[in-house]
Structures are given as C-alpha cells and as structure tokens.
Amino acid sequence: MIYFDAAYIAKCYLNEPGADRVREVAYGAMGIASCELARLEFASILKRHVREHDVTRREMTAILKEFKDDEKNGVWRWLSVTSELLEKARKAVLDIPSSVFVRSGDALHLACAEEHGCDEVYTNNRHMLEAARYFHVTGVNVLVDNG
C-alpha cells in the first residue's frame, strides 16, 4: 500500500502537469491510502479549479462521480483521523527543528502515513518532502526527474 497526499489524488482525476506519472504509480500500486483529510482537500482542489475556470461545474460533477465510484470499488483506503493521531502530529511538530516549515495538514498526513506503516508519502509539496524524515517516512516526488 502506498500513501498519496491530496495533490497526488487530484492528479488521478485532473489533467494537471505530471498527472500521467502519478497515474502510472497509482495503477501499479497494490492499494492507495490517505488520511480522511484528503477527501476534504480534494474537494477544495476541485472547487479551486472551477473558480479558476480550469474545470466546469459539469466536469466537476463528473469527476466527483468517478471519485465516488472509485471509493465504492476500493481504490482509496481512507485512514481515520483520531485524537491520538492529532496528538502524535502535534508532538512531532513541536519536536521538528524551527528551520523546517510544516503546515498542520501536512503534519497530519505525515503522522498518518507513519501511524499506518507507510514507508513513503507521495507528494510534490516541497514542505512535506522536507519534513517527511522527521515523521520517519520518505517523501517521494515522481514529478521530479532524478536522472
């Protein structure tokens, strides 16, 4: 099982730069997990695309139907947000060096991935990628050429 943040989930449904690479990883995975927070973040990403006129309301409705169908078919495994998980993320944020920038939602994703045994978190969020090691996971960005 691999862990996607909301940006990578969005690339599975939107024709954004790098979406082909993210979809390739998704298709090859034995399962994809993310924190329940990603469901809300994905909705926000879709609304932003509508607001910026990249996606029509009709297209958003179709994307949401496809997303719901994928949920029903077990494509996505949603990991619960619990008080314990929030406390774990809070403690980690306090322990991270002050020079490392991490947003609360990113910390929650990283703590969630660690909590559920995911060794890697797939994201293109540079702050998450930098903070990942403080949560004992590896940040992976398939959108960057490593060669």
C-alpha positions in Angstrom: 0.0 0.0 0.0 1.3 3.5 -0.9 0.3 6.8 0.5 -0.8 9.8 -1.7 -1.5 13.3 -0.4 -4.4 15.2 -1.9 -2.4 16.8 -4.6 -1.5 13.4 -6.0 -5.1 12.2 -5.6 -6.2 15.2 -7.6 -3.7 14.3 -10.4 -5.5 11.0 -10.7 -8.6 12.9 -11.9 -7.4 16.2 -13.3 -5.2 16.7 -16.3 -2.6 18.6 -14.5 1.1 18.7 -15.3 2.6 15.3 -14.2 -0.7 13.6 -13.9 0.5 10.8 -16.3 3.4 10.0 -13.9 1.2 10.0 -10.9 -1.4 7.8 -12.6 1.3 5.3 -13.6 2.3 4.9 -10.0 -1.3 4.6 -8.9 -2.1 1.9 -11.5 1.0 -0.1 -10.3 0.1 0.1 -6.6 -1.4 -2.7 -4.6 -3.5 -0.1 -2.9 -3.6 3.6 -2.2 -4.2 5.1 1.2 -4.5 8.6 2.5 -5.8 10.4 5.6 -9.5 11.2 5.6 -8.5 14.9 5.4 -7.5 14.3 1.8 -11.2 13.9 0.9 -11.8 17.5 2.0 -8.6 18.7 0.4 -9.6 17.1 -2.9 -13.0 18.8 -2.8 -11.2 22.1 -2.2 -8.8 21.5 -5.1 -11.8 20.8 -7.4 -13.5 24.0 -6.3 -10.3 26.0 -6.9 -10.2 24.6 -10.5 -13.8 25.6 -11.0 -13.2 29.1 -9.6 -10.1 29.5 -11.8 -12.2 28.2 -14.9 -9.9 25.2 -15.5 -12.9 22.9 -14.9 -16.6 23.5 -15.5 -19.2 22.7 -12.9 -20.4 19.8 -15.2 -16.9 18.4 -15.3 -16.6 18.7 -11.5 -19.8 16.7 -11.1 -18.4 14.0 -13.5 -15.1 13.9 -11.6 -16.9 13.6 -8.2 -19.0 10.7 -9.6 -15.9 9.0 -10.8 -14.2 9.6 -7.4 -17.2 8.2 -5.6 -17.3 5.1 -7.8 -13.6 4.6 -7.1 -14.2 4.9 -3.4 -17.0 2.2 -3.7 -14.6 0.0 -5.7 -11.9 0.2 -3.0 -9.4 2.3 -5.0 -8.9 4.6 -2.0 -8.3 3.4 1.6 -9.2 6.3 4.0 -7.2 6.3 7.2 -9.1 7.8 10.2 -8.2 11.0 11.9 -8.3 10.3 15.7 -7.4 12.3 18.7 -4.4 10.1 19.1 -3.2 10.8 15.6 -3.7 14.6 16.1 -1.7 14.4 19.3 1.1 12.4 17.5 1.2 15.1 14.8 1.2 17.9 17.4 4.1 16.4 19.3 6.1 15.8 16.1 5.5 19.5 15.0 6.9 20.6 18.3 9.9 18.4 18.0 10.8 19.4 14.4 13.7 22.0 14.2 12.3 25.5 13.8 14.1 25.8 10.5 11.7 23.2 9.0 8.4 24.6 7.7 5.5 22.2 8.0 1.8 23.1 7.8 -0.7 21.4 10.2 -2.4 19.5 7.4 0.9 18.3 6.1 1.9 17.1 9.5 -1.3 15.2 9.9 -0.7 13.5 6.5 2.9 12.6 7.5 1.9 11.3 11.0 -1.0 9.3 9.5 1.3 7.7 7.0 3.8 6.7 9.7 1.0 5.5 12.1 -0.3 3.1 9.4 3.1 1.7 8.4 3.5 3.5 5.1 7.2 4.0 4.4 6.7 6.5 1.7 4.5 9.5 1.1 3.9 10.5 -2.5 3.6 14.3 -2.9 5.0 17.2 -4.8 4.7 19.5 -1.7 8.2 20.7 -1.0 7.5 21.4 2.6 6.1 17.9 3.1 9.0 16.4 1.3 11.5 18.2 3.6 9.6 17.4 6.8 8.9 13.7 6.0 12.1 12.4 7.6 11.0 13.9 10.9 8.0 11.6 10.8 10.1 8.6 9.9 8.8 8.3 6.3 10.3 9.1 3.0 8.9 11.8 0.7 8.7 10.7 -2.9 8.0 13.1 -5.8 7.6 11.3 -9.1 7.2 14.7 -10.8 10.9 15.4 -10.5 13.4 13.9 -12.9 16.0 12.1 -10.9 18.3 11.3 -13.7 
